[in-house]
Amino acid sequence: MLFTNSMTKQANIQNHPATQHMCEFLSHPFDDCYCSRLSGLNIPYVVNYCMERYWECSLYKKLAKQKERLISASSCF
């Protein structure tokens, strides 16, 4: 029982956004993404919103919601 709880906690930690180091959209950025128009002025934003704290990015939140809705809608059929 203790082992199972430990495994569940570990899985929850690994799936938490804070333990992932890059935005899932970084490999295929959208036009609005900070990383799609990289310049010296927005490098701090890229580091912050595309890597370290991507879950706080307003575009990420919007895209993640859209993705979640698509997954929910497709599972209804």
C-alpha positions in Angstrom: 0.0 0.0 0.0 2.8 2.4 0.9 4.6 1.6 -2.3 1.5 2.3 -4.4 1.0 5.7 -2.8 4.6 6.5 -3.3 4.3 5.6 -7.0 1.2 7.6 -7.4 2.8 10.7 -5.8 5.9 10.3 -8.1 3.7 10.0 -11.2 1.8 13.2 -10.1 5.0 15.1 -9.6 6.4 14.0 -13.0 3.2 15.1 -14.8 3.1 18.5 -13.0 4.0 21.4 -15.4 6.7 22.7 -13.0 8.7 19.5 -13.5 8.7 19.8 -17.3 11.3 22.3 -18.6 9.9 23.4 -21.9 6.6 24.3 -23.5 5.1 21.5 -25.5 4.5 24.0 -28.4 8.2 25.0 -28.5 9.1 22.5 -31.3 6.2 23.8 -33.5 5.6 27.4 -32.3 2.7 29.5 -33.3 3.1 32.9 -34.8 2.3 34.6 -31.5 4.9 32.6 -29.6 7.8 34.5 -28.2 10.3 32.0 -29.7 8.9 32.4 -33.2 10.2 36.0 -33.4 13.4 35.6 -31.5 15.4 38.8 -30.9 17.7 40.2 -28.2 14.8 42.1 -26.7 12.6 39.1 -26.1 15.1 36.5 -25.0 14.1 36.9 -21.3 10.5 36.2 -22.3 11.6 33.1 -24.3 13.6 31.8 -21.3 10.7 32.5 -18.9 7.6 31.6 -21.0 9.0 29.0 -23.4 11.2 27.2 -20.9 11.2 27.8 -17.2 7.7 29.0 -16.4 5.8 28.2 -19.6 2.6 27.3 -17.8 2.3 31.0 -16.8 2.3 32.2 -20.5 -1.1 33.5 -21.6 -0.7 31.9 -25.1 0.2 28.6 -23.6 -2.9 28.7 -21.3 -5.1 29.5 -24.3 -3.6 26.8 -26.5 -3.7 24.2 -23.7 -7.4 24.9 -23.2 -8.1 24.6 -26.9 -6.1 21.3 -27.0 -8.0 20.0 -24.0 -11.4 20.9 -25.6 -10.4 19.1 -28.8 -9.4 16.0 -26.9 -12.6 16.1 -24.9 -14.7 16.6 -28.1 -13.0 13.7 -29.9 -13.5 11.3 -27.0 -17.3 11.9 -27.2 -17.5 10.2 -30.5 
